[in-house]
Amino acid sequence: MAYTLRNFKNDDGQGVKDLILTILAKEYPFDKKAYADSDLDKIGEVYGGRKDSFFVIEEDGKIVGTVGVKGETADEALLRRLFIEQGHRKKGYGSQLLKTAVRFCRDNGYRKMYFRCTDRMVDAMRLCEKEGFKKKESLEVSGFNIHKLELSI
């Protein structure tokens, strides 16, 4: 199966939203309080700043992976929306998306990246740690922990 890793296009909006909301509902139903979804209706706007970006993996016309970069300060960025459809995991897609996001941050002068995840996002946390992210803090919220991971670029 052929796939493409590319920048988000406005036509991708519904596919991205469907992918992320489906994964959240199936795999993280108890974590809803931790993650707002207001950005999903306007990805092009939210991630459209000069130092922001959103990447997708498309396979056979369907969005199967996502990652976003959102500037937090002049030299710090947030890694957001790292999601891979369940049937497409363990193929290296997450690693490729993460490396693309890190490269984007490096190319745009960021010095640090942050990723926030819950205890249940084990695969995403492992992937980030494999790429050099370090756990900086954890916060207990309503019976689960939110972890903040940091990567110095």
N, C-alpha and C positions, 0 to 999 in steps of 0.2 A: 504494500500500500504506500503510495506516494504522499508525502506530507510537506508542508511549507511552514517555516517559521518566519513571520513577517510582522510589520507594524499593523496595528488596528486600523480598520477602515470603518466609516460610519455604517456601512451595510452589515457589519459584524455585530452590531449592538444587541439584537435579539438573541443571536446564537451565544454570545458571551453571557448575557443575563441568564438564559436558560441553563447553561452549563453550571454556572456558579450557584444559582439558587437550587438546582437539583442536587448538587453535591452537598450543600449546606443542609438541606432538608433530610437527606438520606443518612449522612454521616455525622453531622454535628447539630442535631435538632435541639440539644440542650444548651448550645453555645450562642443562640440567637442574640442574647443580651450583649455579647461581646463584639458583635460585628453588625454595623449598620449596612444597609444595602442601597442607600440613597445615591451613591455614585454610579450604580448600574444602569440607571436611565439616561445618563449623560456622560458616558465614558470619554467621548471625544472632547468634551468641555473640561471635565475634571482632570484628565491626563493630557490635555492639549497645550500646556504651558511650554515655554522655551526649553526648560530643563526637566520636563515630565515626558513620560512615554508609556505606551501600553502595547504589549506584544501578544500575538496569538499563534497557536499552532493549528493549522487547518489540515484536515485529512479527508480526502474525497468530498470536498465541499462543506464539511462540518467542522465547527470549532471544537477542538478536543483538549486544548490547553491554553492557559492565560497567565500573564504576569504583568503587573503595573509598577511604575516608578513614579513617585510623587515627591517633589522637593519639599523638605521640611524647613531648612534654613539654606543659606547660601552654599554651605559645604556639607550638608547632611540630607539624605534622601530616605524615604520609606519604601520598602519593598512590599507590594500589596498584591492581593488577588492571585496568588500562586496556586493554581488549580489544574489538575489533570483528570480527565474523565477516567473513571475506574477501569474500564476495559483497555485503556491505553497507557496504563502505568507500567513501570519496570521496563520501559523501552528507551529510556534516556531523555524523554521529552522534558521532564522537570529540570534536569541538569542543564539541558540546552537553553531553556528559558531563563534559568537563573544566571548562567554565564552571560547570556545576552544582556540581561538587566545590569549585571556588574560591569560589563564592558561599557554600556551606555553611561553608567554613573561615572566611571573613570574618564571617559571621553568628555564628559560635561563638567568636570572639575569638582565632583563631590569627593569628600575625604572619608566619609562614613556612610554606611547604609544600616538601616534598622528593619527588623522583621518582627512582628508581634504574632504570636500564635498561642493556642490553648494546648493543654496536656494531650488532648485527643488528636492533635495534628502531628502525630509521631513521624510520619514519612516526610512531611515538609520540614520539620525540625531537624531530622537526621540529614536531609539533603543540604540544608543551609549549613549545618555544622561541618559536613563533609567539604563544603566549599570555603570553610574558614570562619564562618560566623561563630561568635562566642556568646554564651548566655550571660546577660548583664544583670537582669533582675527578673523577679517573678512577683506577681500580685494575685492574691486569692480574691475571687469575685464570685459570689453566689454558688459556692461549692466546687469551683474549678479554678485552675491557675492560668493566668495570662503571662506568657514569657516574652521578654524583650531580648532579641538576639542582635548582635552588633558585628559589623565587618568593617575593619579599617582598610581603606583602599589606597 
